[in-house]
Amino acid sequence: MRALAFTDIITRLAAWKFPDGIEGVVGIATGGVVPAALVAQRLGVEMKVIALNYRDEANEPRFAEPRLLSAVPALGAWRRVLLVDDVYVSGKSWHAARALLPAGVEVLPFVMKGRVDFALMREVEGCVAWPWKVSGAAAGGAGKAELQA
């Protein structure tokens, strides 16, 4: 698993040429929430979240199709948005989220990692360790240590 540096991600985001006229960002939870927040901050626009579940912690499909876990966010007057996720593997999560958003809204893709032209990091192969994500074992261990202290 390749560890990614937060500063590298921020530097790449600062240099990325985002489309003009983006009115808001929608992050696909859970993996796309932090990337969406970084993109929204970079663009100076609001952010909303749609929660889907498709893959487990080992990045294996958990269901035949992604499942909606939250209400679909109201986009109000937004007519051009970025739909952001952490990775693009099969595209199932992204396409499922897109299908749930209003048809009259132009929805453009953006992901942190994937072999697609809308990925910030196209050259990174395999699984990555995002700087904002704590693995289950590490999180459990830290929590136990804090409780024992």
Secondary structure, 3 states (H helix, E strand, C coil): CEECCHHHHHHHHHHCCCCCCCCEEEEEECCCHHHHHHHHHHHCCEEEEEEEECECCCCCECCCCCEECCCCCCCCCCCEEEEEEEEECCCHHHHHHHHHCCCCCEEEEEEEEECCCCEEECCCCCCEECCCCCCHHHHHHHHHHHHHC
